Amino acid sequence: MSYESDGNDPILAQQINRESNARTYPRHLPFAIREARGFTVTDMDGDEYYDCLAGAGTLVLGHNHPHVVDAMERILDRNRPLHTLDISTPAKERFVDSLFESLPDEFAARAKVQFCSPAGTDAVEAALKLVRTATGNRSVLGFGGAYHGMTSGALSLMGDTEAKEPISGLSGHVHHLPYPYDYRPPFGVGGEEGHRLAAEYAENLLADPGSGVASPAGMILEPVQGEGGAIPAPDEWLREMRRVTREHDVPLIVDEIQTGLGRTGATYAFEHAGISPDVVTLSKAVGGGLPLAVVVYDESLDVWEPGAHAGTFRGNQLAMAAGEATIDYVLEHDLADRAAEAGERLRESLDETAERFDAVGDVRGRGLMLGVEFVDPTCDWRGPGPHPPDGDFASAVRAACFDRGLVVELGGRESATARFLPPLTVSDEQLDDVAAIFDEAVAAVAGGERAETEVTA
């Protein structure tokens, strides 16, 4: 079977027959992609879609950006090595130059970098190993709503209990703290008062010898919770977490795997709060669309013995070339500022949709990392927030968007939040198209239309 000219159906049938039951996206995005460029993908039937998933935020320059493609072609054309473990090459050193150039001066001046296996979850595993080795402590502080990956250590940090319940043997040395979430505030009050309570809770837990929490090896947080529903951390709360962890000698790990490299309107999301973490985990965008993950951390933590952490594919030269090209392009073209501007434009349109439909409970996010949470406004509800999350409505909206040529994904509680992660190169006209399609999809579902695209087999 050639697969090149027979449309979507033969490929989808083969995927159902041969891939594991764990596959996710194809169940509700039932197409096979033939071509991709910039903000659009074209399926095997010739239908074109705006891609607001963009590799779960990986493709900050969009699909097949010429600057990135040229960088990879130079590696291939010159017979450069493709894989070198952790042996250095000019491509690797240029990548590190660009990476350090992208970091705030205060952090970069004391930074060390560890290359990992190429998924973000391995960067998280490495960061956990790093702080446990450096401090001699075992427990880690995480947060409700968090997502850090699907390997064992990262999964133990996850806020979604449903994903963890089938798995035995996860780390028991994780303590989850409340994350500020103004629409569903963990203390029943949002805004500055809720943020203060969340910060005080964390500080009291560390200061109280009767809290039951042994001295932590580290605290890990996302400056914007991505899979958790595009929930941005308040700047003042982040500053408090930095103060509290510093005063209690707890290394602060900031997970920038989805937020890093301009997406939130700053090169790194922690810069909004003006803090300097001890450890930063990076993947997705820094590989320019190819698999690459690194941990960047303060040199005071660099107490590993040789070989303490490794990974066969930590020497991916194509990814380093693509990553260097992507970082340089983002910096040279001020794409973080563009993300802030474009995100504001899209958010204004999403807010207009929210005003029209009671099923839209909240619009939030930062830069081009936005979320729209759907709710059931008719249901009697005693949980956090004014209305319960409505995952069924969100799923129907996602399907209606797909039918209209827009790819969005869901996240958050009950998968009730539609998420927008377009490339930072998206045009104003494309954003306006996205907003119009989304509004039409919400209207169709609110009016009773239920598009059916989920593949159940």
Secondary structure as the mmCIF struct_conf table of DSSP 4:
data_model
#
loop_
_struct_conf.conf_type_id
_struct_conf.id
_struct_conf.beg_label_comp_id
_struct_conf.beg_label_asym_id
_struct_conf.beg_label_seq_id
_struct_conf.end_label_comp_id
_struct_conf.end_label_asym_id
_struct_conf.end_label_seq_id
BEND BEND1 GLU A 4 ASP A 6
HELX_RH_AL_P HELX_RH_AL_P1 ASN A 8 ARG A 18
BEND BEND2 GLU A 19 GLU A 19
TURN_TY1_P TURN_TY1_P1 ASN A 21 ALA A 22
HELX_RH_AL_P HELX_RH_AL_P2 TYR A 25 HIS A 28
BEND BEND3 LEU A 29 LEU A 29
STRN STRN1 ILE A 33 ARG A 37
STRN STRN2 GLY A 38 GLY A 38
TURN_TY1_P TURN_TY1_P2 PHE A 39 PHE A 39
STRN STRN3 THR A 40 ASP A 43
TURN_TY1_P TURN_TY1_P3 MET A 44 ASP A 45
BEND BEND4 GLY A 46 GLY A 46
STRN STRN4 GLU A 48 ASP A 51
BEND BEND5 CYS A 52 LEU A 53
HELX_RH_AL_P HELX_RH_AL_P3 ALA A 54 GLY A 57
TURN_TY1_P TURN_TY1_P4 THR A 58 THR A 58
TURN_TY1_P TURN_TY1_P5 VAL A 60 LEU A 61
STRN STRN5 HIS A 63 HIS A 63
TURN_TY1_P TURN_TY1_P6 ASN A 64 ASN A 64
HELX_RH_AL_P HELX_RH_AL_P4 PRO A 66 ASP A 77
TURN_TY1_P TURN_TY1_P7 ARG A 78 ASN A 79
BEND BEND6 LEU A 82 LEU A 82
STRN STRN6 HIS A 83 HIS A 83
TURN_TY1_P TURN_TY1_P8 LEU A 85 ASP A 86
HELX_RH_AL_P HELX_RH_AL_P5 PRO A 90 SER A 102
BEND BEND7 LEU A 103 LEU A 103
HELX_RH_AL_P HELX_RH_AL_P6 ASP A 105 ALA A 108
TURN_TY1_P TURN_TY1_P9 ALA A 109 ARG A 110
STRN STRN7 ALA A 111 PHE A 115
BEND BEND8 SER A 117 ALA A 119
HELX_RH_AL_P HELX_RH_AL_P7 GLY A 120 THR A 135
STRN STRN8 VAL A 140 PHE A 143
TURN_TY1_P TURN_TY1_P10 GLY A 144 GLY A 145
BEND BEND9 MET A 150 THR A 151
HELX_RH_AL_P HELX_RH_AL_P8 SER A 152 SER A 156
TURN_TY1_P TURN_TY1_P11 LEU A 157 LEU A 157
BEND BEND10 GLY A 159 GLY A 159
HELX_RH_AL_P HELX_RH_AL_P9 THR A 161 LYS A 164
TURN_TY1_P TURN_TY1_P12 GLU A 165 PRO A 166
BEND BEND11 GLY A 169 GLY A 169
BEND BEND12 GLY A 172 GLY A 172
STRN STRN9 VAL A 174 LEU A 177
HELX_LH_PP_P HELX_LH_PP_P1 PRO A 178 PRO A 180
TURN_TY1_P TURN_TY1_P13 ASP A 182 TYR A 183
BEND BEND13 ARG A 184 ARG A 184
TURN_TY1_P TURN_TY1_P14 PRO A 186 PHE A 187
BEND BEND14 GLY A 188 GLY A 188
HELX_RH_AL_P HELX_RH_AL_P10 GLY A 191 ALA A 207
TURN_TY1_P TURN_TY1_P15 PRO A 209 GLY A 210
BEND BEND15 SER A 211 GLY A 212
HELX_LH_PP_P HELX_LH_PP_P2 ALA A 214 PRO A 216
BEND BEND16 ALA A 217 ALA A 217
STRN STRN10 GLY A 218 LEU A 221
BEND BEND17 PRO A 223 PRO A 223
STRN STRN11 VAL A 224 GLN A 225
TURN_TY1_P TURN_TY1_P16 GLY A 226 GLY A 229
BEND BEND18 ALA A 230 ALA A 230
STRN STRN12 ILE A 231 PRO A 232
HELX_LH_PP_P HELX_LH_PP_P3 ALA A 233 PRO A 234
HELX_RH_AL_P HELX_RH_AL_P11 ASP A 235 GLU A 247
TURN_TY1_P TURN_TY1_P17 HIS A 248 ASP A 249
HELX_LH_PP_P HELX_LH_PP_P4 PRO A 251 PRO A 251
STRN STRN13 LEU A 252 ASP A 255
TURN_TY1_P TURN_TY1_P18 ILE A 257 THR A 264
BEND BEND19 GLY A 265 TYR A 268
HELX_RH_3T_P HELX_RH_3T_P1 ALA A 269 ALA A 273
TURN_TY1_P TURN_TY1_P19 GLY A 274 GLY A 274
BEND BEND20 ASP A 278 ASP A 278
STRN STRN14 VAL A 279 LEU A 282
HELX_RH_3T_P HELX_RH_3T_P2 LYS A 284 GLY A 287
TURN_TY1_P TURN_TY1_P20 GLY A 288 GLY A 289
BEND BEND21 LEU A 290 LEU A 290
STRN STRN15 VAL A 294 ASP A 298
HELX_RH_3T_P HELX_RH_3T_P3 GLU A 299 LEU A 301
HELX_LH_PP_P HELX_LH_PP_P5 TRP A 304 GLU A 305
TURN_TY1_P TURN_TY1_P21 PRO A 306 GLY A 307
BEND BEND22 ALA A 308 HIS A 309
HELX_RH_3T_P HELX_RH_3T_P4 THR A 312 GLY A 315
STRN STRN16 ASN A 316 ASN A 316
HELX_RH_AL_P HELX_RH_AL_P12 GLN A 317 GLU A 332
TURN_TY1_P TURN_TY1_P22 HIS A 333 ASP A 334
HELX_RH_AL_P HELX_RH_AL_P13 LEU A 335 ARG A 356
TURN_TY1_P TURN_TY1_P23 ASP A 358 ALA A 359
STRN STRN17 VAL A 360 ARG A 366
TURN_TY1_P TURN_TY1_P24 GLY A 367 LEU A 368
STRN STRN18 MET A 369 PHE A 374
STRN STRN19 VAL A 375 VAL A 375
TURN_TY1_P TURN_TY1_P25 PRO A 377 THR A 378
BEND BEND23 CYS A 379 CYS A 379
BEND BEND24 GLY A 383 HIS A 387
STRN STRN20 PRO A 389 PRO A 389
HELX_RH_AL_P HELX_RH_AL_P14 GLY A 391 ASP A 403
TURN_TY1_P TURN_TY1_P26 ARG A 404 GLY A 405
STRN STRN21 LEU A 406 VAL A 407
STRN STRN22 GLU A 409 GLY A 411
BEND BEND25 GLY A 412 GLY A 412
HELX_RH_3T_P HELX_RH_3T_P5 ARG A 413 SER A 415
STRN STRN23 THR A 417 PHE A 420
TURN_TY1_P TURN_TY1_P27 LEU A 424 THR A 425
HELX_RH_AL_P HELX_RH_AL_P15 ASP A 428 ALA A 446
TURN_TY1_P TURN_TY1_P28 GLY A 447 GLY A 448
#
